[in-house]
Amino acid sequence: MDNFDLVVIGGGAAGFFAAVSAKTKNSNLNILIIEKSNKLLSKVLVSGGGRCNLTHACYEPAKLVENYPRGSKELLGPFFQFQPADTIEWFDGHGVKTKVEKDGRVFPASDKSSTIANCLMDQATKLNIRVYENSHANSINYQSKKFEIHLSNNSVISANKVLIATGGISKNAHELIDNFGHTIIPPVPSLFTFNIQDPRIEGLLGISVPEVELKISFISTKNKSKEFISKGPLLITHWGISGPAVLKLSALAARYLHEENYKSTVSIDWIPQIPKTEVLNYLYEEKKIHPKKKAESTNINGWMPSRLWKRLIHATGIQADQTWGEISNTKLQKFSEQLKNGIFNISGKGIFKEEFVTCGGVKLSEVNFKTMESKIQPGLYFAGEILDIDGLTGGFNFQSAWTTAWIAAQSIGN
Ligand SMILES: Cc1cc2nc3c(=O)[nH]c(=O)nc-3n(C[C@H](O)[C@H](O)[C@H](O)COP(=O)(O)OP(=O)(O)OC[C@H]3O[C@@H](n4cnc5c(N)ncnc54)[C@H](O)[C@@H]3O)c2cc1C
């Protein structure tokens, strides 16, 4: 039976980065990566619309962790050791120039995800890391101070240490981990768009608002209320709403929305930069100063795209030709409510094609985040999406994969 110092299960971002980093740390290590498919780093290749948004230009660990709905507390320490600046430096040191886009997302300067995948594969080859493709790890046992990894072709590999980097939780992940008594938090989707059919936004496809505030409130079974809030740009789509504010809210409320079968209500504040009382004052002012002007065509201070303004006016029951002077104060109050707290019914979730991530995975309290080693089984390590960690869109998911892989590698290399 072949024996390795380290067997990495999963030939994705975390698996490759961990193997390469461990071998860099300790060149004596005999390392094998096992990948079930015939395509290494397949998610890296499809990521970021084929460009691979490999990290985010956020260099303060305390700020960085705010982008992880699950895992923020645990990642703080690791980010002090390996954070986006280190990722950029690492790739730069291995011949990959990167660029930071206006919104902070970091891509390879080539705009090709293959640059990242090739870099990792080249490093693995250079460092003599063995890679078995088409090799599915079925189960792992630990006996006589060694791990035995059973592959689907009935062969067995022995290892001193094992790193599990098999990505999002699947039935197979249970089979690999259950033996060791680890808890797996059930997976549910994160980062999705909201399906909303509502006359206020119907047909406004492509219209975006630079800053909105979204809110979802839930009453739990224990009668406790929970509120999720996100701020940012919103995009109206064919099916409902999308954009950073929506994706962030979907991640924050992922579990709750799943429990509600993606049927809920979201409140939209279209102008969060102006307090509610001031909005009403603006409307009263308009009535006083421009009583003859049509409300529909007075998009105050260009608060939002005019077509959306008109829809919100009509939704309040104000007629197309009504002037400010003809609108009752009660209607103005209703309109301000529409602007600051428009309630929309979510009928389901849509797909965010650029990045698909699940929340759920190995319970974080069972892993030592100084080493990424299991607290239950010494010698067993975890990195990447297998952990119950997920980030917002923008390169944060890869960053947690690089960081957890790097931390594991330092410990294994020692
Ligand atoms: C379409 C898409 C676009 C994305 N874009 C971005 C982006 O731009 N930026 C970002 O930060 N994040 C992005 N993500 C998320 C990111 O890809 C993941 O967070 C990241 O790939 C996780 O890395 P990983 O190594 O943990 O898992 P994976 O990349 O999923 O790798 C796990 C590997 O393990 C293998 N495996 C599983 N089980 C076994 C087994 N039993 N035996 C052997 N091998 C096994 C799998 O085949 C796979 O190759 C995107 C995701 C998707 C789906």
The ligand as an ORCA input file, in Angstrom:
! r2SCAN-3c Opt
* xyz 0 1
  C     -19.856     29.246    -10.940
  C     -19.078     29.634     -9.729
  C     -18.350     30.801     -9.729
  C     -17.635     31.185     -8.600
  N     -16.921     32.337     -8.626
  C     -16.223     32.732     -7.529
  C     -15.415     33.899     -7.565
  O     -15.250     34.540     -8.598
  N     -14.808     34.270     -6.397
  C     -14.909     33.552     -5.242
  O     -14.318     33.941     -4.232
  N     -15.635     32.414     -5.206
  C     -16.265     31.986     -6.315
  N     -16.989     30.826     -6.280
  C     -16.914     30.000     -5.077
  C     -15.593     29.214     -5.112
  O     -15.489     28.574     -6.360
  C     -15.552     28.194     -3.976
  O     -15.713     28.853     -2.762
  C     -14.187     27.480     -4.005
  O     -14.034     26.798     -5.237
  C     -14.070     26.487     -2.872
  O     -12.869     25.787     -3.046
  P     -12.686     24.328     -2.479
  O     -11.333     23.872     -2.919
  O     -13.009     24.294     -1.052
  O     -13.791     23.456     -3.201
  P     -13.939     23.055     -4.743
  O     -13.396     24.108     -5.622
  O     -15.367     22.662     -4.913
  O     -13.002     21.785     -4.915
  C     -13.324     20.563     -4.292
  C     -12.795     19.451     -5.167
  O     -12.902     18.235     -4.480
  C     -13.310     17.223     -5.364
  N     -13.923     16.152     -4.558
  C     -15.080     16.199     -3.870
  N     -15.289     15.042     -3.222
  C     -14.236     14.252     -3.510
  C     -13.896     12.936     -3.151
  N     -14.648     12.206     -2.354
  N     -12.744     12.404     -3.654
  C     -11.925     13.132     -4.465
  N     -12.229     14.392     -4.836
  C     -13.356     14.944     -4.374
  C     -14.279     17.940     -6.285
  O     -14.428     17.238     -7.508
  C     -13.576     19.278     -6.453
  O     -12.699     19.286     -7.543
  C     -17.669     30.395     -7.414
  C     -18.407     29.207     -7.431
  C     -19.080     28.822     -8.567
  C     -19.834     27.530     -8.576
*
